[in-house]
Amino acid sequence: MPINCGIQCMTCDYPIHFDTYKGCSHACKYCFVKQKYTIHNIEPIHTTKSLENFVNGKRNFETKWCDWNIPLHWGGNSDPFQECEREYKCSLDCLKILAKTKYPFIVSTKNPVMLTEEPYLSLIKECRCVLQISMACSKYDKLEAGAPTFAERLKAADFLSDKVTRIIARVRPYFPDCHKEILKVIPEYAKAGIYGISISGFVSKKKQKGMKRYGGNYAFSNEILAPKFREIKQLCHENNLKFFCCEDGLEHWSDSLTCCGTMGLDDFIPNKYNISHLSYDDIPPEPTEAMKAKDTFQPFKCIGQSQAWALKCNGKSFADLMIECGGDRIIPNRENIDRYKE
């Protein structure tokens, strides 16, 4: 399984990702992956060779647009530290490579408890790792029955806070009916040594109360989210926590548009040539030379999901397609920005 990059390159600063498992035993009721694939047939993905190649500068057809040591995002579709890891140890093998090479990465998990145990603990201490722990509040426990409880994750975060480069609490997906409980735990995040939170609203194929249709999905409108996110951000700052938001139309509220929480880390160099930065940065970013090459179109081919679109992409560069696909979104809707000013 190669290191991957797809449609997320349009808005994400760290769009190159990999997984060590297919499927997930956490079986979260809201899991977005379940919309496309079954998560119950868990299989190991042996990706150590691809990881070694990428770390050593070798790029594949999806990543050749990137000509620097961009941090990898680990755990995009499946938790690398779910229980089957105890048997297969695919993530352990990757962790050994990352510890040895000191290559920077961001890892997302609902099971930081495993990282408090050996041999994982000794390895993670040697890594350049921003650890993102999905942990909103204890009200989510019933939705995440296969994962450690919120209390267990918070305890693990406290233990790991001085052993990794940085910890971010992922409040994703955000449910408005959990708002009061999330506010209550923000001071607990600070006490545990967490650097900040990264937040975005729940998106679903099925309509739920308070949701509106956006394309093929349903989501909570910014009219609902904006006042709640404003309150969360204020409380974060009162507790010396950073606030990162990747909600479309509210991303400019973030303490940094790089919503993974890597701001200020010298060796965590993001890709800023995307729609978010082209829209909101005072000085628009420029593409690298690699992005201008005419064979760097592959990440965009999945956007249209048709043979006609795929053929249209052929021969275009990453830079060309970012502008073409971004379209009007690259010119900020100032009326919308003003509407949700803080």
C-alpha positions in Angstrom: 0.0 0.0 0.0 1.6 3.3 -1.1 1.7 6.6 0.7 -1.4 8.4 -0.5 -2.6 11.8 -1.4 -6.0 12.7 -2.9 -8.7 15.3 -2.8 -7.7 16.4 0.7 -4.8 18.3 -1.0 -7.2 21.1 -1.9 -7.6 22.3 1.7 -5.3 20.3 4.0 -1.7 21.5 4.8 -0.6 17.9 5.4 -2.5 15.9 2.8 0.0 13.0 2.4 -1.1 10.2 4.6 -0.9 6.5 5.2 -2.6 3.8 7.2 -1.4 0.6 8.8 -4.8 -1.1 8.9 -7.9 -1.4 6.8 -11.0 -1.4 9.0 -11.2 -0.4 12.6 -12.4 -2.2 15.8 -13.4 1.1 17.5 -16.6 0.9 15.3 -17.6 4.5 16.1 -21.2 5.1 15.2 -20.5 8.3 13.3 -17.4 6.9 11.4 -17.1 8.6 8.0 -15.2 5.7 6.6 -18.3 3.5 7.0 -20.0 5.6 4.3 -17.8 3.9 1.7 -16.3 0.7 3.2 -17.1 -1.8 5.8 -14.8 -1.3 8.8 -15.5 -4.7 10.4 -13.1 -6.8 8.2 -9.9 -5.6 9.7 -6.7 -6.3 7.7 -3.1 -5.3 8.3 -1.5 -3.0 5.7 2.2 -3.7 5.5 3.5 -0.2 4.5 7.0 -0.2 5.9 8.6 -0.3 2.5 6.5 2.6 1.2 7.3 4.5 4.4 11.0 4.0 4.0 10.9 5.1 0.4 9.1 8.3 1.2 11.3 9.1 4.2 14.3 8.6 1.8 12.9 11.1 -0.7 11.3 8.8 -3.2 7.9 10.0 -4.4 5.1 8.0 -6.1 2.6 9.1 -8.7 0.4 10.7 -6.0 3.1 12.5 -4.1 5.7 13.7 -6.8 4.4 17.3 -6.4 6.0 17.4 -3.0 9.8 18.1 -3.1 10.5 18.6 0.6 10.2 16.6 3.8 6.5 17.3 4.4 5.3 15.6 7.7 3.2 12.6 7.1 -0.3 12.2 8.5 -0.7 8.7 10.0 -4.2 7.3 10.6 -6.4 8.9 8.1 -8.9 6.1 7.6 -8.1 3.6 10.4 -6.7 3.9 13.9 -3.1 2.7 13.9 -3.3 1.7 17.6 -6.5 -0.3 17.7 -6.5 -3.6 19.6 -5.5 -5.7 16.6 -2.1 -3.9 16.7 -1.2 -6.1 19.6 -1.3 -9.1 17.2 -0.1 -7.7 13.9 2.3 -4.9 15.1 2.2 -3.1 11.7 2.3 0.2 13.5 5.1 -0.8 15.7 7.2 -1.5 12.6 6.4 1.9 11.2 7.1 3.6 14.6 10.6 2.0 14.6 11.4 3.6 11.2 10.1 7.0 12.3 12.0 6.9 15.6 15.2 6.0 13.8 15.0 8.6 11.1 13.4 11.3 13.2 11.1 12.1 10.2 8.3 14.4 11.4 4.7 13.1 11.5 1.2 13.6 12.8 -0.7 10.6 14.1 -4.4 10.5 14.9 -5.7 7.9 17.4 -8.4 7.2 19.9 -6.1 4.8 21.8 -3.2 6.8 23.2 -3.2 4.2 26.1 -1.2 1.8 23.9 1.5 4.5 23.5 2.0 4.6 27.3 3.1 0.9 27.2 6.4 -0.6 26.0 7.8 -0.9 23.4 5.6 1.9 22.0 6.5 4.4 24.8 10.3 4.2 24.3 9.8 4.6 20.5 7.4 7.5 20.6 9.8 9.4 22.9 12.4 9.2 20.1 10.0 10.6 17.4 9.2 14.0 16.1 5.5 13.4 16.6 2.5 15.7 17.0 0.0 13.3 18.6 -3.6 14.0 17.9 -6.0 12.3 20.3 -9.7 12.2 19.3 -11.3 13.1 22.6 -14.3 15.4 22.9 -16.0 14.5 26.2 -17.3 11.5 28.1 -20.7 11.9 26.3 -19.0 10.4 23.2 -18.2 7.1 25.1 -21.4 5.5 24.0 -20.6 6.4 20.4 -17.1 5.0 20.5 -17.7 1.7 22.3 -14.6 0.0 20.9 -12.2 2.7 22.1 -10.8 3.6 25.5 -13.1 5.9 27.5 -12.6 9.7 27.4 -11.3 9.5 31.0 -8.7 6.9 29.9 -7.6 9.0 26.9 -7.3 12.2 29.1 -5.1 10.3 31.6 -2.9 9.0 28.8 -2.6 12.5 27.3 -1.4 13.8 30.7 1.2 11.0 30.9 2.4 11.5 27.3 2.4 15.4 27.2 6.1 15.7 28.0 7.1 12.6 26.0 6.0 13.7 22.5 6.5 16.9 20.6 3.0 18.2 21.1 -0.5 16.9 21.8 -3.7 18.1 20.1 -7.2 17.2 21.2 -9.3 16.4 18.2 -12.9 17.5 18.8 -14.0 15.9 15.6 -16.8 15.4 14.9 -18.4 18.2 16.9 -22.0 17.6 18.0 -23.9 20.7 19.1 -25.8 18.8 21.7 -22.5 18.0 23.5 -21.5 21.6 23.7 -21.9 22.2 27.4 -19.9 19.0 28.2 -17.1 20.0 25.8 -16.8 23.4 27.5 -16.5 21.7 30.9 -13.5 19.7 29.9 -11.5 22.4 28.2 -9.7 23.3 31.5 -9.0 19.6 31.9 -7.2 19.6 28.5 -5.0 22.4 29.8 -4.2 20.6 33.0 -3.2 17.5 31.0 -0.6 19.5 29.0 -2.5 19.5 25.8 -1.4 22.3 23.4 -4.7 23.0 21.7 -7.9 21.6 20.2 -8.8 21.0 16.5 -12.5 21.2 15.8 -15.0 20.6 12.9 -18.6 19.7 12.8 -20.3 16.4 12.1 -21.0 15.5 8.4 -23.5 12.8 7.5 -25.1 11.1 4.5 -28.4 11.2 6.5 -30.1 14.3 7.7 -30.2 14.9 11.4 -31.9 17.7 13.4 -30.4 21.1 12.6 -28.5 19.9 9.5 -28.7 21.3 6.0 -27.7 19.7 2.7 -24.4 20.6 1.2 -23.7 18.7 -2.0 -24.1 15.0 -1.3 -23.9 15.4 2.5 -25.7 17.0 5.4 -23.9 19.2 7.9 -24.6 21.7 10.7 -24.8 25.3 9.2 -22.3 28.0 10.3 -25.3 29.8 11.8 -25.4 27.0 14.3 -21.7 26.4 14.7 -20.3 30.0 14.7 -21.6 31.1 18.2 -20.7 27.8 19.7 -17.2 27.8 18.2 -16.7 31.4 19.3 -17.4 30.3 22.9 -15.1 27.3 22.7 -12.3 29.5 21.3 -12.7 32.1 24.0 -12.5 29.4 26.7 -9.5 27.8 25.1 -7.6 31.1 25.1 -8.6 31.7 28.8 -6.9 28.4 29.5 -3.8 29.1 27.4 -4.9 26.5 24.7 -4.7 27.1 21.0 -7.8 26.9 18.8 -7.8 25.3 15.4 -10.8 25.1 13.1 -11.2 23.4 9.8 -14.9 24.2 9.2 -15.5 25.6 5.7 -16.2 29.3 6.1 -14.8 29.5 9.7 -11.3 28.3 9.1 -10.0 32.0 9.3 -11.0 31.9 13.0 -8.1 29.5 13.7 -5.0 30.6 15.5 -3.3 29.1 12.4 -4.7 27.9 9.1 -2.5 24.9 9.6 -5.2 23.2 11.7 -3.1 20.2 12.8 -1.5 22.3 15.5 2.1 22.4 14.2 2.6 26.1 14.3 6.0 27.1 15.5 7.6 23.7 14.9 10.5 24.4 12.5 10.7 20.9 10.9 6.9 20.6 10.4 6.7 22.4 7.0 3.2 22.3 5.6 2.0 22.7 2.0 0.4 26.1 1.9 -0.4 26.0 -1.8 -4.0 25.1 -1.3 -7.4 26.8 -1.3 -7.4 27.9 2.3 -4.1 29.8 2.1 -4.8 31.1 -1.4 -8.0 32.5 0.0 -7.0 33.9 3.3 -3.2 34.6 3.4 -2.3 38.2 3.0 0.5 37.2 0.7 -0.7 34.4 -1.5 1.5 31.3 -1.5 3.5 30.3 -4.6 3.8 26.7 -6.0 7.1 24.9 -5.8 8.9 23.9 -8.9 7.7 20.3 -8.5 4.1 21.4 -8.4 4.5 23.0 -11.8 5.5 19.7 -13.4 2.9 18.4 -15.9 2.8 14.9 -14.4 1.7 16.0 -10.9 -2.1 15.8 -11.6 -2.9 12.5 -9.9 -4.3 13.8 -6.5 -7.0 15.6 -8.4 -8.3 12.8 -10.5 -10.6 11.5 -7.8 -12.5 14.8 -7.5 -14.6 14.3 -10.6 -14.9 10.5 -10.1 -15.4 10.0 -13.9 -13.3 8.9 -16.8 -14.0 12.2 -18.6 -12.6 14.2 -15.6 -9.6 11.9 -15.2 -8.7 12.4 -18.9 -9.1 16.1 -18.5 -6.6 16.1 -15.7 -3.9 14.4 -17.8 -1.0 16.6 -18.7 -1.9 19.3 -16.1 0.2 20.2 -13.1 -0.7 20.2 -9.4 -0.5 24.0 -9.6 -2.8 24.3 -12.6 -5.4 22.0 -11.1 -5.4 23.7 -7.7 -6.4 27.0 -9.4 -8.9 25.3 -11.7 -10.6 23.2 -9.0 -10.5 26.0 -6.5 -12.3 28.4 -8.8 -14.4 31.0 -7.0 -13.4 29.5 -3.6 -10.0 31.0 -4.0 -11.5 34.5 -3.9 -12.7 34.8 -0.4 -16.4 35.6 0.1 -15.8 38.7 2.1 -19.5 39.0 2.9 -19.4 35.6 4.5 -16.2 36.4 6.4 -17.6 39.6 7.7 -20.7 37.8 8.7 -18.8 35.5 11.0 -16.3 38.0 12.3 -15.4 37.5 15.9 
